[in-house]
Amino acid sequence: MQLGKVIRTYRKKKGLTQEEVASRLGVTTPAVNKWENGVTYPDITLLAPIARLLDISLDTLLSFREELTTGEIENIIYEVDSRLKEKTYDEAFEWAKGKLEQYPNCEMLILEVAVILNGWCAMNGMENDTKYETSIVRWYNIALESDDEEVRTLAADSLFTFYLNKEDYDKAEEYLTYFSKQNPEKKRKQARIYSKTNRKDEAYKAYEELLFSMYQLANALFQEIYMLAMEEKNMDKAHAMVEKQSALAKVFEMGEYYEVSYGIELATVEKDADKVIDIMQRMLASIDEIFSFSKAPLYEHMTFRETREEYLAELKENLLKSFRDEETFGFLKGDRRWEEMK
């Protein structure tokens, strides 16, 4: 961990502003800002005053021991877990606390220690013990200030769950701001807050929107795997992906059109006339209900735009036009069913 980050971490713990630190050390505020951002380093003569001001040792100020590897972090967490099983909670807690004092800027270690100690607290009915709770929340908040997005998100997730379990829903909701808008967990957790605060319709809507977007993503992934399989001429895998797309459409109540349509390209490539004709007929028969998912029970709290009759008619005509394409479906020439359809 860089020296500047150590200064920033302990400055914040002391509740000092950069201006206050600058004033007490007899330097400028921009100088402190540059230290904390790793642009410059403090003069060597300032190291002892900085340590005294922040109530830390020079060893801590200059320590680079917090740069632990993933394996080293795992070993410490394993030892915490072993002590929790073999000794009293207080003994394990104090040992873990000592480790964090040795590595005060290893944010992932701080987070993982907080998680395991919090979990044991909850399992053993000690979650309201102020001594432990105060430290655990403080550690979570240290991790929440991390420059590492993964650490920040995990800390926010832990704090969300911590306050949700305490039924402090307003506080829990505050931590949702740490999740990006693109993270589906943000909406899922928001839905939990809605459900816990008697906003049932909003909860249902949020869950339904998540399901709808999950269908679109999963379907797109199956389609891309299908295309890759076709490139490799792996027909077994291609068939498996089509079957999964059909099953997915059924589970997510997308309607018959989507349940049958994904197989037409594969059947065409294989020149399976009976299957192609069957899919064509079913697609044409269900085209008027292509947006039936908008009325499906699974999405009853969502609002979809009304579909105009003219738009459906245009869709049907375009579908028929594509089915008439002899370059694609020329192998059906002479098939009465295809001729009648055209």
Residue, then its C-alpha position, 0 to 999 in steps of 0.5 A: m500500500q502506498l504511503g499516501k494511502v496509509i495517510r489518507t486511511y488514518r486521517k479519515k479514521k481520526g476524522l481530520t480533513q486535509e486542511e486540518v492535517a496541513s495546518r497542524l503540520g505547517v504545510t499546504t493543503p495541496a501538499v497533503n492532497k498530493w501525498e494522499n494521491g501518490v503524486t509526491y511524498p512528505d519530507i522525511t522530517l515530517l514522518a514522525p509528526i505525521a505518525r504522532l498526528l495520526d496516532i500510529s507508529l512509524d512502523t505502521l506509517l511506513s509499513f508495506r506488510e499490508e500487501l498480502t497475496t491472495g494465498e496469505i489472506e486465505n491462510i489468515i481467514y482459515e486461521v480465524d475460522s479455526r480459532l472460532k471453532e476451537k476457542t471462544y469467540d472473544e479470543a478469535f475476535e481479538w486475534a483477528k483484530g491483531k492481524l488487522e492492526q498488522y495489516p491496516n491497509c489490506e482492504m480485502l483482508i479487512l473485509e473478509v475478517a469482518v464477514i467471517l466474524n459477523g457471520w459467527c456473531a449472527m449464528n451465535g446470537m451475538e449480533n447485538d453485542t456493541k463491542y463486536e458490532t462496532s468494530i465489524v461495521r467500522w471494518y466494513n466501512i473501511a472496505l467501502e472506501s476502497d479504490d477497488e470496485e470489487v472490494r467496495t461492492l462486496a462491502a456494500d453488499s455486506l452492509f446492506t445485509f447487515y442492516l436488512n437483518k436488523e430491519d433498518y431498511d432505510k439504512a440498508e437502502e443507502y448502500l444500494t448507491y454503491f452498486s452500478k446501475q448495470n448490476p442486477e443485484k442492485k434491483r434485486k436488493q431494492a425489490r427486497i427493500y420494497s417487499k419488507t416495507n409493504r411496497k408489494d407492487e413495486a417489489y413484484k415489478a422490480y422482480e419481473e423486470l429482472l426476470f425479463s432482462m434475464y430472459q433476454l440475456a440468457n437467450a442471447l447467450f444461447q444464440e451465440i453458442y448456437m452460432l459458434a456450434m454452427e461455425e464448427k459444424n457441431m450439429d448436436k450442440a446446435h440442436a441442444m441450444v435450440e432446444k434450450q432456447s425453446a424451453l427458456a421461452k416456455v419457462f419465461e412465458m414468452g409465448e408460442y412464437y418464441e417457443v417454435s421460431y428458434g429452430i427454423e434456421l437449423a431445420t433449413v440448414e438440414k433441409d428437413a422439409d417437414k420440420v421447416i413447414d411445421i415451424m413456418q405454420r406455427m410461426l404464422a399461426s402465432i404471429d398475432e400473439i407475438f407480444s403475448f408475454s405482455k399479458a403473461p401472469l409472470y409480468e403482470h406488474m410491468t407496463f408494455r406499449e400497446t401493439r397496433e394492428e397495423y404493426l402486426a399485419e406488417l410483421k406477418e407480411n414480412l414473415l411471409k415474404s421471408f418464407r417465400d425466399e427461394e434462395t433460402f427455401g428453394f429446396l421446398k419447391g414442389d412441396r404443396r404445403w409451401e406453395e400454398m403458404k406462398 
